[in-house]
């Protein structure tokens, strides 16, 4: 075989140049023969390839990269099992509405449907979890398809999310006629915010200012609206709840923050304002059984954040930052009708509970065998996050502790698909995307196992991440559910494996921590030697909020047992 010459007009070269033109400076990938032409041309363009150990990790990393940078995330995976391995990552990005492009290959066209190596119809598999999925069988269509795919991924004219393209390998080697390599297809898309209609803004203001107990709930769509949201909360004088999609957006010091009173404020409120947030299972689907007779004002730049499950008395399908800016401007010096005593009492109770939580976390006792309470681990981690740290909370039982116990300006978790095993991959991508910020991964041993091999990726790419594994040797939320509901534990115990030794074998700094007294020193040493892993032996006896509330046993109508009971009672009336 002779060396393949670097031909600037090859489809693979055009793909690489296109990615460069879109501001892509890093892709996440696992190599294979069907994508080799793209791989080599991407490298030739000076785009960094973060080569991973599993395709699912590549997509997770592209997802985290997009979330933290606001840019397009790109994953490159090979045909057949490369694509099927990637599908969970694509599905997670689909639910999270993350702007990622997944590229793959196919056997040459003359080998299609003949039993070629890795010959399956990828687009049929990913159609339902992407915004766009196409096979490009002609080199003349490469740029056109890339342009359309990226537009869909960025949400131009619709909902952002993952897109997918694949190319037969012979197409990647074919030339794209120079005459059709038009500049228009290389030109980056300028995303113009959707502006609100002023009639809607005026109508919203009248509802908002008349509310006695207004509650604002933020989500994904509010991320670019920190300044406008805080000003809005000041003018409204109501209560505020974040969600995993917007954690850290409003500082805990703001008087509207009442996260520790979540259940009460949801039931008290007479007007609910959603800002870029779906009313999914985490918000009881907006049910009157939880929210009572409250009116809804819904603001979002995509339809699913405006009218899913509950229609709003006011619905504004526009950019949240621009909408809040317009509302703030028109309110001016007008005073809201918000009950100041109500929000003051909620805030005081929130602060009391938050203080008690902080104290209890710092003093949570170890069990009879000396195994550390998860909250002690999180309390120590919190000391190191700082003003601008990035926290990745992985799925599983430990997420329930972390969701409550950790505060960070920059926070990522699996989202509402409930994936576990995103932590290490998200953390690596975050530490590469944000080299000037400290990045922490909080994960349980079960979740860590999904992508544990990516510690090799972290070492090879010098990704300065600190991974904290809460090791209790079990799928603990399921253990509690089985013991409480069925009186028997089946197939949910793991070994208490030595993950520190595993990390050492890949050249990562690591320590096993078995005593609470050793936590401070271990964290200090790990921070100085990143990438690093702390394998912390935690008690399996501690019950998370998710284990207590019914999330594990999946009630019929709502995610949580209390909500489910309320829903059943409401439906019987």
Secondary structure as the mmCIF struct_conf table of DSSP 4:
data_model
#
loop_
_struct_conf.conf_type_id
_struct_conf.id
_struct_conf.beg_label_comp_id
_struct_conf.beg_label_asym_id
_struct_conf.beg_label_seq_id
_struct_conf.end_label_comp_id
_struct_conf.end_label_asym_id
_struct_conf.end_label_seq_id
HELX_LH_PP_P HELX_LH_PP_P1 UNK A 2 UNK A 5
TURN_TY1_P TURN_TY1_P1 UNK A 8 UNK A 9
STRN STRN1 UNK A 10 UNK A 10
HELX_RH_AL_P HELX_RH_AL_P1 UNK A 11 UNK A 21
TURN_TY1_P TURN_TY1_P2 UNK A 22 UNK A 23
STRN STRN2 UNK A 26 UNK A 29
HELX_RH_3T_P HELX_RH_3T_P1 UNK A 33 UNK A 35
HELX_RH_AL_P HELX_RH_AL_P2 UNK A 36 UNK A 44
TURN_TY1_P TURN_TY1_P3 UNK A 45 UNK A 46
STRN STRN3 UNK A 48 UNK A 51
BEND BEND1 UNK A 53 UNK A 54
HELX_RH_AL_P HELX_RH_AL_P3 UNK A 55 UNK A 69
BEND BEND2 UNK A 70 UNK A 71
HELX_LH_PP_P HELX_LH_PP_P2 UNK A 72 UNK A 72
STRN STRN4 UNK A 73 UNK A 76
BEND BEND3 UNK A 79 UNK A 79
TURN_TY1_P TURN_TY1_P4 UNK A 80 UNK A 80
HELX_RH_AL_P HELX_RH_AL_P4 UNK A 81 UNK A 96
TURN_TY1_P TURN_TY1_P5 UNK A 97 UNK A 97
STRN STRN5 UNK A 100 UNK A 106
HELX_RH_3T_P HELX_RH_3T_P2 UNK A 109 UNK A 111
TURN_TY1_P TURN_TY1_P6 UNK A 112 UNK A 115
TURN_TY1_P TURN_TY1_P7 UNK A 117 UNK A 118
HELX_RH_AL_P HELX_RH_AL_P5 UNK A 122 UNK A 126
HELX_RH_3T_P HELX_RH_3T_P3 UNK A 127 UNK A 129
BEND BEND4 UNK A 130 UNK A 131
STRN STRN6 UNK A 132 UNK A 136
HELX_RH_3T_P HELX_RH_3T_P4 UNK A 139 UNK A 141
HELX_RH_AL_P HELX_RH_AL_P6 UNK A 142 UNK A 153
TURN_TY1_P TURN_TY1_P8 UNK A 154 UNK A 157
BEND BEND5 UNK A 158 UNK A 158
STRN STRN7 UNK A 163 UNK A 168
HELX_RH_AL_P HELX_RH_AL_P7 UNK A 169 UNK A 173
BEND BEND6 UNK A 174 UNK A 174
STRN STRN8 UNK A 175 UNK A 175
HELX_LH_PP_P HELX_LH_PP_P3 UNK A 176 UNK A 177
HELX_RH_3T_P HELX_RH_3T_P5 UNK A 178 UNK A 180
HELX_RH_AL_P HELX_RH_AL_P8 UNK A 183 UNK A 186
BEND BEND7 UNK A 187 UNK A 187
HELX_LH_PP_P HELX_LH_PP_P4 UNK A 188 UNK A 189
HELX_LH_PP_P HELX_LH_PP_P5 UNK A 192 UNK A 197
HELX_RH_AL_P HELX_RH_AL_P9 UNK A 198 UNK A 210
BEND BEND8 UNK A 212 UNK A 213
STRN STRN9 UNK A 214 UNK A 218
HELX_RH_3T_P HELX_RH_3T_P6 UNK A 220 UNK A 222
TURN_TY1_P TURN_TY1_P9 UNK A 223 UNK A 224
HELX_RH_AL_P HELX_RH_AL_P10 UNK A 226 UNK A 236
STRN STRN10 UNK A 239 UNK A 241
TURN_TY1_P TURN_TY1_P10 UNK A 244 UNK A 248
BEND BEND9 UNK A 249 UNK A 250
TURN_TY1_P TURN_TY1_P11 UNK A 252 UNK A 253
BEND BEND10 UNK A 254 UNK A 254
TURN_TY1_P TURN_TY1_P12 UNK A 255 UNK A 256
STRN STRN11 UNK A 257 UNK A 257
HELX_RH_3T_P HELX_RH_3T_P7 UNK A 259 UNK A 261
HELX_RH_AL_P HELX_RH_AL_P11 UNK A 262 UNK A 268
BEND BEND11 UNK A 270 UNK A 270
STRN STRN12 UNK A 271 UNK A 275
BEND BEND12 UNK A 276 UNK A 276
HELX_RH_3T_P HELX_RH_3T_P8 UNK A 281 UNK A 286
HELX_RH_AL_P HELX_RH_AL_P12 UNK A 288 UNK A 291
TURN_TY1_P TURN_TY1_P13 UNK A 292 UNK A 293
STRN STRN13 UNK A 295 UNK A 300
BEND BEND13 UNK A 301 UNK A 302
HELX_RH_3T_P HELX_RH_3T_P9 UNK A 303 UNK A 305
TURN_TY1_P TURN_TY1_P14 UNK A 306 UNK A 306
BEND BEND14 UNK A 307 UNK A 310
BEND BEND15 UNK A 313 UNK A 313
STRN STRN14 UNK A 314 UNK A 317
BEND BEND16 UNK A 318 UNK A 318
HELX_RH_AL_P HELX_RH_AL_P13 UNK A 320 UNK A 331
TURN_TY1_P TURN_TY1_P15 UNK A 332 UNK A 333
HELX_LH_PP_P HELX_LH_PP_P6 UNK A 334 UNK A 336
HELX_RH_AL_P HELX_RH_AL_P14 UNK A 340 UNK A 363
HELX_LH_PP_P HELX_LH_PP_P7 UNK A 364 UNK A 366
TURN_TY1_P TURN_TY1_P16 UNK A 368 UNK A 369
HELX_LH_PP_P HELX_LH_PP_P8 UNK A 371 UNK A 371
STRN STRN15 UNK A 372 UNK A 372
HELX_LH_PP_P HELX_LH_PP_P9 UNK A 373 UNK A 373
HELX_RH_AL_P HELX_RH_AL_P15 UNK A 374 UNK A 385
TURN_TY1_P TURN_TY1_P17 UNK A 386 UNK A 388
STRN STRN16 UNK A 390 UNK A 393
HELX_LH_PP_P HELX_LH_PP_P10 UNK A 394 UNK A 394
BEND BEND17 UNK A 395 UNK A 396
HELX_RH_AL_P HELX_RH_AL_P16 UNK A 397 UNK A 405
BEND BEND18 UNK A 409 UNK A 409
STRN STRN17 UNK A 410 UNK A 413
TURN_TY1_P TURN_TY1_P18 UNK A 416 UNK A 417
BEND BEND19 UNK A 420 UNK A 421
HELX_RH_AL_P HELX_RH_AL_P17 UNK A 423 UNK A 433
TURN_TY1_P TURN_TY1_P19 UNK A 434 UNK A 436
BEND BEND20 UNK A 437 UNK A 437
STRN STRN18 UNK A 439 UNK A 444
HELX_RH_AL_P HELX_RH_AL_P18 UNK A 445 UNK A 450
TURN_TY1_P TURN_TY1_P20 UNK A 451 UNK A 453
HELX_RH_AL_P HELX_RH_AL_P19 UNK A 454 UNK A 460
TURN_TY1_P TURN_TY1_P21 UNK A 461 UNK A 462
STRN STRN19 UNK A 465 UNK A 471
BEND BEND21 UNK A 473 UNK A 473
STRN STRN20 UNK A 474 UNK A 474
HELX_RH_AL_P HELX_RH_AL_P20 UNK A 476 UNK A 481
HELX_RH_PI_P HELX_RH_PI_P1 UNK A 482 UNK A 486
BEND BEND22 UNK A 487 UNK A 487
BEND BEND23 UNK A 491 UNK A 491
STRN STRN21 UNK A 493 UNK A 493
HELX_RH_AL_P HELX_RH_AL_P21 UNK A 499 UNK A 505
TURN_TY1_P TURN_TY1_P22 UNK A 506 UNK A 507
STRN STRN22 UNK A 509 UNK A 513
BEND BEND24 UNK A 515 UNK A 515
HELX_RH_3T_P HELX_RH_3T_P10 UNK A 516 UNK A 518
HELX_RH_AL_P HELX_RH_AL_P22 UNK A 519 UNK A 528
TURN_TY1_P TURN_TY1_P23 UNK A 529 UNK A 529
BEND BEND25 UNK A 531 UNK A 531
STRN STRN23 UNK A 532 UNK A 537
STRN STRN24 UNK A 538 UNK A 538
TURN_TY1_P TURN_TY1_P24 UNK A 540 UNK A 541
HELX_RH_AL_P HELX_RH_AL_P23 UNK A 545 UNK A 549
TURN_TY1_P TURN_TY1_P25 UNK A 550 UNK A 553
BEND BEND26 UNK A 556 UNK A 560
HELX_RH_AL_P HELX_RH_AL_P24 UNK A 561 UNK A 572
#
